[in-house]
Each structure stands twice: as C-alpha cells, then as structure tokens.
Amino acid sequence: DLQRRRDEDSQRPVDSLVQIFPISLSVPDDMILSHVPPKSKAFSRVVPGNLSSYFSMDEEKLFYDDIERSLFGWTCSKGGWDYIRHYEIIARGSLPLFLDISMLPPPGGVSTSLALHPTKLYPLLFSFPSLSVQAGTQLIGLGDWEISEAVVDYPSERFEKQLYSATVMALQQYAKNVLSTSAMASYVLQTVQQNVALENKVQLGRVRGQITRVLYLTHDGQDVHGDFQTDSLLHGLKTLLGQEASVVINVNRRSSVLRNLQQFDEASYRAFKRTLYAGGSTYGLALDTLSPDEHGLETIELDVDGVLSSIQRREFDVVIHGAAHRSASYKPDKDPKFAMLWSAVCHHYERHEVVLIDGSETGLSGSVLDRLLPCARHVFSREGIRLKN
C-alpha cells in the first residue's frame, strides 16, 4: 500500500509533492537576556566585513559583553540573509542595525529568507530618535561595510530611554517565543504534527496525540566543523523533549554541539571550540552529555542496529533529516550508515512523516530536492528553494 501511494505521488506535479515552510537559525534559550543591560557606548565594535573589528575565537565573552554595553549592533546579510549575528545582538540586549535590510526579497514564492523575523521592525530602527547613520558597501566584496557616519545623541534628554528599553525587551521576548532553539523545535514539530494529522485524519503520536520520539539523521563526517542550522535545531529538540537518548535519536553524534565529559576541562573545551566554524560561537558544545559508553546517555544513539530495528517497527513519531542541504555531495559508499537508515526510513515511513531541514545559505537546490522527495514531504528551508541547480 505504501509503494502504491508512492507510485501515485510520482505522477503528480512537484508542487503538490512538497510542503515548504520557513525555518531560521536559533539561539539557546539561556543565552537570551530578560533585561536591558547597562549601556556605556552607542555602537558595537564589530562591523560586518571589517576584519580588524572582529574578536578572536577565544574572546566570545568579550564579544557578548561588547554587545551588551552597546545601544546598537551592526549586522547584515552574509552568504544568505539568515546570519547568527542578528540573534546574538537581540539576545544580548541590543538593537540590530540591519545595514542591507532594504534589499530583502519580498516574502512568498520560493523565498523563505527571514520569514520568521520581525522584518517590518528592522528598517524602523534606523529612524530611532536621535540616531543618524550613513553606510555603504565597499567595492572589495559583498557584505563588507563602511560606516561613513554613525551618531546617536546619548546620553541626553533627547534620547528616549523608555522607548529604547521597551523595544529591546520586546525583541528579547520575541526571540524567546520564536527564535530560541526550543521555540524553533516546537514550531517544527507542531507544524509537522498538524499536517500529518490532516493527512491521516487522526492525531500523530499513536496515543498521546503529540510527537514524543524523533529520529534525527545527519550525514557522517560532512560538517565536522559544525552547522548552525543542523546543530541549533538538535539543541532545540533535546531542550524541548529531553536529553534522554531514547527521545531524540541522533545517530551520527553531533560532537559540535554535544559536550562530553572530557570537554568539561577548560583547556579541552577551548581547544575543541577553536576547530568549529566561527569558533563555535553561540552553539558550540552547548549541550552537556556523558561520554558514549555503556553507562552514557548516548548508548542508544550509537546502536545503529537498534535504531534500524526501531525504524522497521515504526517506533519514531517523525523522522527528521537534519542536514538535507549537505546531500548535494552525499555518496552512499562514503556514508553507508546513513544510506542504510535512510533506505529503511523510505521503506517503512509515509512521506508526510519525514521532514527535510535545509540550512543552505543559498537555498536548497532542485537536484537535491528531486533526490529526497520520494521519501519526504515536509521541507523547512532557511533561504528557500533554488529551482535551478
């Protein structure tokens, strides 16, 4: 019966085979402040593209302290529109000055860029009372900014402190409700649950009517330096559903986000974070686990045969491919564990029970979508779909 429905699906147009939803990066819940920190300067030190303004990989705390002391923080698009600096500025109690927000593609169509952000607010922040900014891109490259003038009349009676504090706290609350890792995980699971319920005419979750067990698949060895989208969603799922390995099965252990017992040593912790993309800022080693041994939390996650049996018995409420954007260079012979488990998922699960997470900065390519669509229906895309390969 499952194969019959798949055969019928193959005759349908592509737009009826896939449901595309926006997703974005997110930050750990405990990183988001609940107050407006004391301010001592107008603008944060870091200017996008100006490498001399950047902090080193070992200066993460100084970077956050600088944001907290600043009224405003500079940010812009990078490889894509969704960029971790937006979140860091908001979470640490500053207001983001999004330098190229006027160029953001309109919502709808194949673009999902910043669809979960308060994008109508961002341009208005440049009109904040007593603030004056003039900026432009340098010719040396996209995203390299030159701030020719930036002035804010602070401290003074003209600066509206109450308006400023209210805006910061509103953005912090928005981040907790929408842009935290647990909120993003909840949004993904609730969206899938609602759509599966419509598909099956019953609630997902067998008995409780909710998703309680998740299989989180990623490619082995393709992103050893971490991946903001893949890791932040895993962090959210673990935070939301619980750290127990039997709740969120992460077969290819995400060592970029999961800290083991040895990494509680400060030297080991810092040394490993230096190997991560952007020094592991915000997401690196953000979840504490035990070392994977017979007594560890991750024993079930490393038992591939046990996971395969669970797939065959349909013990997972939903299967999430957490790194669909990495599938462009995926080769089954280089990652046999993923190939075996993905094949089993395709055989034993309905398409509407399988989710693709696209964390690409340029949009999920049509070729990757074509490759994965036979087994999955829901696509959560960070920047949208690239119809041309």
N, C-alpha and C positions, 0 to 999 in steps of 0.2 A: 504493500500500500504506500509506503514511504517512497519507494522508487517510482511508482506510478505518478505520484504528485510531483516528483522532481522532473519527470519526463514532460508533464503538462506545463510546468514552470518554464522549461526550456523553449517552449513555443510562444511565450508571452514577450511583449516588449520589455526592454531593460528597466524603464521607469516604473513598471508595475512589479518588478522583482526585488526592488531595493527601497528601503525607507531610510532617508538620510536625515540625521539630527545633528545639531551643533554640539561641540564639546570644546572645552578650553583647558589650559593648564590650571593648576590649583595649588594652594599652599597649605601646609599642615595647620590644623585648627589652632594649636597652641602658639603659633607664630603671630597670629592676628591680635594686636593690642585692643584693649577695651577702653582706652582713654587717649586723650591728646597729650603727648609728651611735651615737656618744656621746650621752647624754641629759643635758639640763640643766633640763627642766621637765616637768610632769605632762601637760598637755593642749595640743593645738594651738590656735592663735589663732582660726581660722575656726570659727564656729558657724553651721550652716545657717539661712538666713533673716535673720541679724543682719548687715545690710549694712555696719555700722560695723566689723565684724571682718574684712572681706574685704581682700585685697591688690589693688592696681591691676593693669591688664593688663601693665604693664611690670615687674612685680615677681614674675615666675614663679620666678626663682631663690630669692628671699626666701621665697616660699610653700613651695617644696620644702625649703629649709633649716629652716623652722619645723617642718615635719612631722618631719624627721629628728631634731631636737632634742627632740621630744615623745614621751613614752611612749605616749600615746593620741591618736587623732584623731577628731573628731566627724563623723558622716555620717548620712544618712537618705535616704529616697526623695525624688524631686523630681517631675518630670512623670510619671515612671514609677519603677519600683523600681531599674532599672539606671542608675547615675549614676557619672560619671567619677571623682568624689572617692573612692569606695570603692577604686578601683585605685591612685590616687595615694598614699593613705595606706599601703596594703600595700607598694607598690613601693618607697617611700622609707623603709621600715624602722620603721613604727609599727603599733600595733594599732588597728583600726577599732572605734569605739563606735557601733553602728548603732542610732540612737535609736528607730526605729519597727519594728524587725525582728519584733516580736511580731505585727504586723499583716500580715505577708507572706502572700499567698494560698497554700494548700497546693499542692504540685506535682500535675500531672496535669490532665486536662480540656483546656480551651483556654488555660490559663495556662502560660507558659514563663518567668515572671519569676525571675531569678537562679538558673535551673536549673543553671547551670554553676559556681555559687559554693558554698563550704563553709558553707551556711546553718545547719547544726546547730552549728557552732562560734560563730557571731556572738553568739547570746544568752549563751553561756557566758562571754564576755569580760567581761560586767558583773559576774560573780562572781569576777573575778580577786582573789586575796588582797590585802588592804589597800586595795581600791578601793571607793569609795562614790559613787553617782551618783543624783541625783534630777532629773528633767527632765520638761517637759510642753510641749505646743504652746500658743502664744499664740492668742488669738482673731482676730488680724488676718489670718491666712491659713494655708492648708495648707503645712506644711513650714517654718514659722517657729518656731524652738525657743527656749525659755527654760530655761537650765540653772540651776535654783534651788540645787543643791548638787552639787559635784564635788570629791571629796577622794581623794588617794592618798597613802599613807604612804611617801614616797620622798624622799631615800634613808633607809633604815633597815634593821635586821636583819629586820624583818617582811616587807619586800618581797622576793619570791622572784625574784632576778635570773636564775637558771638557767632557771626555768620561763618567764620573760618572753622571754629570748633564744631559747630553743628554739621558742616559739610564733611569734615574729617570723620566724625563719628557715624554719620550716615553711610559713608563709604565703607568704614570698618564693619558696620552691621551688614551691609550688602555683601561684603566679602565672606563673612561668617555664614550667611544664608545661601550664597550662590557659589562663591569662588574658593571656599575651603575644600580640602580633599574629601572630607566626609560628605559635604553637601554635593559635590560633583558625583561621588559614587552613588549617593542616594538618588540623584536626578537620573543617572543612567539606569539604575535598577528599576525605579518606578516607571520610567518611560518604557522599558522593555516589558515589564510586568503588565502594564496597561494594554500594550499592543498584542502581547501573547494572549491575554485574556479575551481580547476581541477576536483573535484568530481561532482560539479553541472554544470560545463561548463559555469558558469557565476560568476561574482564577488559577494562576500559576502557584506552585508551592505545594502541590499534592494535597496537604491537609490544612496548613495554616493560612493559605491564601497569600503567601508572600515568599520572596526569594530568600532562602536560608543557606544554600550551598552553591558555591561558584567555582568553576574550573577556569583558571586564568592561564592561558597559554601564551608563551612568547618564544621567539627563536633563540636557539642556544648560541652564544658567542658572537652575535651580530652587533651588539651595542654594549660592549664590556665597559665603556666609559659612562654608561647611564643614558637615560632618555627621559626628558622632563615629563612628557605625556604618559608614557607607559608606567613610570615609577610613581608619579603623583596619583594616578588612578588606583594602582595597587595599594598605596598608602591609605587612600580613602576607603577602599573596600575592607582592608584589615582594621582600620579605625572604626568603621561603621558596624561591621558584622562580628568583629572579634579577632584576636590574634591566633586563635586555635587553628592549627593546620587543617583540621577536618572541615573548617568552614569556608576558607578561601584557599584552594589548592593552587599553589604557584609552582609548577613542575620545574621549569628552568629557574633556579633560585636567583632572584634579583639581588645580587650582592651589592649593587649600587645603593639600594635603599634599606636593606636589611642588615643591621649591625649585629655581628656575632660576639661571643664572649671575649675573644682576644682583642676586639676593637674598642673595648672599654678602656684599654690602656691609651692614654692621651697621645703618645708618640705614634702608636699603630693607627689610631683614629685619624690623625692629621696626615700621615703618610699615605693612607689609602684614599682619603678625600682628594688629595692632590692629583690622583690618577683619573678622577671623574671629570666629566665635561663641566666647564665653568667652576671647577674646584668643588663640585657637589653643593654649590650654594643653594640653600632652601630645602632641597630634597635629600641630599646625600646622607646615607646611614641614619635616616630619620626614624626608623622603626627598630626597636630593640628585640632581639631574639637570642635564643641559646644556640650554641654550636650544633650543627646537624650530626647527632649521634643517636644511640639507642634511647637516650633519655631526653632528646631535644624536641622542640616544638615542630621541627621541620621533617621529622622522620617520614610522615605520610607523604609529604611533598616530594621526597626523593624516591619513594617506592613507585617506580613507573609502572610495574606490572599491576600493582594495586590500583593505580589511577586508571589504567586500561580496563580493568575489571569493573570499576565504578562507572566508566563510560558505557560499557556494554550493558550494565544493569540500569542505566539511566538514573543514577543517584544524584546527579547535579541538576539543579533547577535551571541553570543557564550556563552556557559556555561563552567565555569572552576571549577573543584573540586580541591581546593587548598591544600588539605591535604589527598591525596589518600593513603599515607603511614600510616596514622592513622586509616585506615579502617580495619586493621587486628583485632583490638579489638572492632570494632564498633558493637553495638547491637541496632536494630531498636527501641526496647522498652525503651532504655536509651536515645535515641535522636530522639523522634518522629517528631520533626520539620524537621530535615534533611531527615528522612525517607520519609515523605510526599512530600517534594520538589524534592528529587532525583527520586522518583517514577514518579512524574509529568514530570520531565525532560526526563526520559526514554520513556515516552509515547508520548511526543509531539515533541521531537527533534531527528533529524537524528544523528547517531553515529559520523559522521565526524564534527558535530557542537559542540561536547562535548570533553573537554580536561581534562586529569588527570595530576596533578602535584605530582611527587614523590620526597619528600625531605629526604628519608631514607638515613642513613649513610652506610647501608649495602646492598642497592638495594631493589627494590620492589619485594615482594615475589610472586611466581606463583599463590598461592591461592588467594591473593588479586586481582591480575590481572584477574584471571578467574571470580571472583565475579563481577568486574566492567566492563569487556569487552563488555557484552551485551548492554551497554548504551554509550560506549565511544570508540573512535578510536585513538585519539592522546594521547601519553604518553610522558611527558617531565620528564626525570629521572636524578637525581643528580649523582648517582653512577652506574646505570644500572639495569638490571633485574636479579633477582635470580631465576633461572629455578627450583631449588629445594626449597621446602617450608621450 
